[in-house]
Amino acid sequence: MKENPIGIFDSGVGGLTVLKEISKLISTENIVYLGDTARVPYGIRSAETVVKYSIECADFLFKKQIKMLVVACNTSSSVSLHVLRERFPIPVIGVIEPGVRAALKVTKNGKIGIIGTEATVQSESYAKKIKSLNPNIEVISIACPLFVPLVEDGILEGTIAELVVERYLKDMKNSGIDTLILGCTHYPLLKKTIQKYMEGINLVDSAQEIAQEVRTLLAQRGLLNEKSDGHYKIFYVTDSPERFKKIGEIFLDYELNNIFKVSL
């Protein structure tokens, strides 16, 4: 089991931010990544549809003999995590709790903002988790549906990105928050543009927190890969492998190989 891969899935390329942090923290781990690029974005789908898609992605990865499943999609984590944990006999980690814990650590004035897809915001998963840990925190949530297409099209900086960021975050900027959770794994790619507009506000990217959780859980279960060589990363997509490769190389800053198109 130690040399079995970690499975990661997302609706598209955004989950590569999670893969990147896991690889940096525990470089000896083998990873199998699935991007459901044929059906991106999940954030505009109904909860029922997101659960269906999530099960299909997880089933695919489980057949690859993964030792852990990382749901690197905030929308899926919001509505599907409990279903996946009941379905599979391996650890299943989502992105909500790590982001919440990080935000609670850094906020000074107790006002936290959350930006995410429509499905993530409507689920109130971040707000509920924050309130369960600290009921005195004030939470403001805004859906930013155009952020995912921007990232998927590689529009990360410049006039268009800046105008879209201002369109969504104008009210958030004036709300008094001191901490903003990037509640979608695509959003860290817009971090520079968001931080420029939200000057002086702490941005929380849960990818680093997730990586810590993955390492801790693997260590507790004696599943850390101790093999010093022969590590691999395999990427599966449900559509447009060429586009995934182009944008993925922006995310990871190295050439991507081993990309395969599959049907779920």
KOLVEX-386476 format. One record per residue: x, y, z of N, C-alpha, C in turn; residue in three letters. Coordinates in steps of 0.2 Angstrom, whole numbers, plus 5000, padded with zeros to 4 digits. Example, Ala and Ser with C-alpha at 12.3 -4.5 7.8 and 13.67 -1.06 7.14 Angstrom:
# residues 2
506649725039506249785039506649845039ALA
506449895035506849955036506450005039SER
This chain:
# residues 264
500449945000500050005000500450065000MET
501050065003501450125004501650154997LYS
501750114992501950144985501350154981GLU
500750134983500150154980500050234979ASN
499750254974499750324973499150364977PRO
499250424978498750464980498250484974ILE
497650484975497150504970496950574971GLY
496950614966496650684967496250694961ILE
495650724962495150744957494950814958PHE
494750844952494450914952494050914945ASP
493650964945493250974939493650994933SER
494251024934494751044929495451044931GLY
495751104930496451104931496651134938VAL
496151164941496251194948496551154953GLY
496351094953496651044958497451034957GLY
497651064952498451054951498751104957LEU
498451154959498751184965498851144971THR
498351094972498351054978498951004976VAL
498950974970499450924968500150954969LEU
500251024967500851054968501151054975LYS
500651074980500851084987501051014990GLU
500650964988500750894990501450874988ILE
501550884982502250864979502850894982SER
502750964984503250994987503450974994LYS
502850954998502950935005503150865005LEU
502850815001503050745001503250724994ILE
503850734992504050724985504050654983SER
504050604988504150534986503450504984THR
502950544985502250514984502150504976GLU
501850444974501550444967500850474967ASN
500650504962500050534961499650524955ILE
499050504955498650504950498050554950VAL
498050594945497650654945497150644939TYR
496450664941495950664936495650734936LEU
495650764930495250824929494650814924GLY
494050824927493450814923493350874918ASP
493750884914493750944909493150944905THR
492850884903492250884899491650914902ALA
491650924909491050944912491251004917ARG
491751034916491951094920491551154918VAL
491251194922491351194929490851164933PRO
490951134939490451104943490051154947TYR
490351214948490051264952489351284950GLY
489151274944488551294941488051244941ILE
488251184943487751124943487351114949ARG
486851074949486451064955486851014959SER
486651014966487050974971486950894969ALA
486450874966486350814964486750794958GLU
486850834954487350824948488050824950THR
488250864955488950864957489050804961VAL
488650774965488750714968488850654963VAL
488450654958488450604953489150604950LYS
489350664948490050674944490550654949TYR
490550674955491050664960491150584961SER
490550554962490650474963490950444957ILE
490750474951491050444945491850454944GLU
492050514946492750534947493150484952CYS
492850484958493150444963493150364961ALA
492650344958492650274956493250254951ASP
493350304947493850294942494550294945PHE
494650334950495350334954495350274958LEU
494850254961494850204966495150134962PHE
494950134956495150074952495850074950LYS
496250134951496950144951497350124957LYS
496950094962497250064968497550124972GLN
497250174972497450234976497450214984ILE
497850244988497850234995497450294999LYS
497350344995497050404998496650444993MET
496150474994495750514989495750584992LEU
495950634987495950704989495450734984VAL
494950764987494450794983494650874982VAL
494950884977495250954976494851004972ALA
494150994974493651034971493251064977CYS
493151124978492751154983492051134982ASN
491751144976491051124975490951054977THR
491351004975491250934977491350924984SER
491850954987491950954994491350974998SER
491051024995490451054999489851014999SER
489750974994489150934994489250854993VAL
489850834992489950764990490350724995SER
490750765000491250735004490950675008LEU
490350685011490050635016489850575012HIS
489650585006489450525001490050485000VAL
490650514998491250484996491550445002LEU
491550475008491850445014491450385016ARG
490850385014490450325016490550265010GLU
490750285004490750244999491450204998ARG
491950235001492650205000492950195007PHE
493350135007493750115013494450145014PRO
494550205010495150235011495050305014ILE
495550345016495450415018495250455013PRO
494750495014494550545009494550615012VAL
494950665009495050725012494850775007ILE
494450825010494150885006494550945007GLY
494351005004494751065004494451115009VAL
493851105012493451155016493851165023ILE
493851105027494151115033494851145034GLU
495351125030495951155030495951225029PRO
495551255024495551325023495251365028GLY
494751335032494351365037494851375043VAL
495251315045495751315050496251375049ARG
496451375043497051425041496751495042ALA
496151505040495851575040495751595048ALA
495551545052495451565059496051585062LEU
496651555060497251565063497451635061LYS
497351665056497651725053497151785055VAL
496551775055496051835056496251875063THR
496251935063496351975069495652005071LYS
495252025066494652065068493952025068ASN
494051955067493551915067493051915061GLY
493251945055492851955049493151925044LYS
492851865041493151825036492751825030ILE
493051835024492651835018492751765014GLY
492251745010492351685007492151694999ILE
492551674995492351684988492451614985ILE
491951594981491851524978491351524972GLY
491251464970490751454965490051464968THR
489551464963488851474966488651414970GLU
488851354968488651294972489051294979ALA
489651314979490051314986489751374990THR
489551424988489251484992488551464994VAL
488151434990487451414992487451364997GLN
487951314997487951265001488151285009SER
488451345009488651375015489151335019GLU
489451295016489951245019490451275023SER
490751335020491351365024491051405030TYR
490451435028490151475034489951435040ALA
489651375038489451325043490051305047LYS
490551285044491151255047491451315052LYS
491551375049491851425053491451435059ILE
490751445059490351455064490351395069LYS
490451335067490451275072491151285076SER
491651315073492251315077492351385081LEU
491951435078491951495082491351535080ASN
490851535084490151565082490251645082PRO
490751675085490851745085491051775079ASN
491351735074491651755068491051785063ILE
491151845060490751865055490951845048GLU
490451815044490651785038490251815032VAL
490651835027490351865021490551825015ILE
490051795011490151755006489951784999SER
490351774994490151804987490351754982ILE
489851734977490051694972490351724966ALA
490851694963491251734958491251684952CYS
490751674948490651614943491151624937PRO
491351684936491751694930492551684931LEU
492751674938493451664939493651594936PHE
493251544937493551484934493651484926VAL
493151514922493251514915493951564914PRO
494051614918494651654917495251614917LEU
495251574923495851534924495951484919VAL
495351444917495451394912495651424905GLU
495551484904495751514898496451554898ASP
496751544904497351574905497451644906GLY
496851674908496851754909496951764916ILE
497551774918497651774925497851844927LEU
498051894923498251954925498052004919GLU
498052064920497952114914497252144915GLY
497052184911496452224911495752184912THR
495752134908495152084909495052054916ILE
495552024918495551994925495452044930ALA
495752104929495652154934494952184935GLU
494652194929493952214929493452164932LEU
493552094930493152044933493252044941VAL
493852044943493952044950493652104954VAL
493652164951493352224954492652214954GLU
492352184948491652174948491352134953ARG
491752084955491452034960491652054967TYR
492252084968492552094975492452174978LEU
492152214974492052284976491652284983LYS
491152254984490752254990491152224996ASP
491552164994491952124999492452175001MET
492752214997493352254999493152305004LYS
492552325004492252385008491852355014ASN
491952285015491552255020491852255027SER
492552265027492852265034493252205035GLY
493252155031493552095032494352105032ILE
494652055036495452065036495651995033ASP
495251945031495451885029494951865023THR
495251835018494851815012495051745010LEU
494551695011494651625009494551615001ILE
495051594998494951574991494651514990LEU
493951514990493651444991493551414984GLY
494051404980494051364974494751354972CYS
494951294970495651284969495851314963THR
495451344959495651384953495951454955HIS
495651474960495751544962496451564964TYR
496851524966497551544968497951564962PRO
497751544956498051574950497851644948LEU
497351664951497151734951497451774957LEU
497851744961498051774968498351844967LYS
498851844962499151914961498651964960LYS
498151954955497652004953497252024959THR
497051964963496551974968496952014974ILE
497551994975497952034981498052104979GLN
498152114973498252184971497652234972LYS
497052204971496452234972496252234980TYR
496352184983496152174990496852184994MET
497152244993497752264997497652265004GLU
498152235008498152225015497652175018GLY
497352135014496952085016497252015016ILE
497251975021497551905020497151865016ASN
497551835011497251785006497351715009LEU
496851675010496951605012496951555006VAL
497451515004497451464999497551395003ASP
496951355003496951295007497451245005SER
497751254999498151194996498751175001ALA
499051225004499651215008499351175014GLN
498751195017498451165023498351085021GLU
498051075015497851015013498450965013ILE
499050995010499650955009499850925016ALA
499850975021500050955028499550905031GLN
498950905029498450855032498550785028GLU
498750785022498850725018499450695021VAL
500050735023500650705026500450675033ARG
500150715037499950685043499550625044THR
499050625039498650565039499050505036LEU
499450515031499850455029500350425034LEU
500650475038501050455043500750415048ALA
500150445050499750405056499650335054GLN
499450325048499250265045499850215043ARG
500450245043501050205041501050195033GLY
500750245030500750245022501150285018LEU
501650325022502050365018502550325013LEU
502650345007503050305003503750325004ASN
504150275006504850275008505350265003GLU
505050244997505450224991505850294988LYS
506450294987506750354986506850374978SER
506550324974506650334967506050304963ASP
505950314957505450284953504750314954GLY
504650384956504050414958503750434951HIS
503050434951502750454945502150504946TYR
501950534941501250574941500950554935LYS
500350534935499950524929499350564929ILE
499150594923498650644923498050614918PHE
497450614920496950594916496450654915TYR
496150664909495650714908495150684904VAL
494550714905493950684901493850724894THR
494250774893494250814887494850854886ASP
495050874880495550924878496150914882SER
496550864881497150854884497650904882PRO
497650934876498150984874498051044878GLU
497351064879497251124883497451114890ARG
497351054893497551044900498251044900PHE
498651024896499351024896499651094896LYS
499351134892499551204891499351244897LYS
498751234900498651274906498951244912ILE
499051174912499351144918500051164919GLY
500351174913501151194914501151264917GLU
500651304916500651374919500551364927ILE
500151314929500051304936500651274939PHE
500951224936501551184939502251214937LEU
502251254932502851274930503351224928ASP
503151174925503551124922503151084916TYR
503551054912503251014906502850954909GLU
502250954906501750894908501750844903LEU
501850784905501850724901501350674904ASN
501250614902500850564904500150584905ASN
499850624900499150644900498750604896ILE
498250574898497850534895497050554895PHE
496750544889496050564889495650494890LYS
495150504895494750444897493950464897VAL
493550414897492850424898492650394905SER
492150434908491950404915491250374914LEU
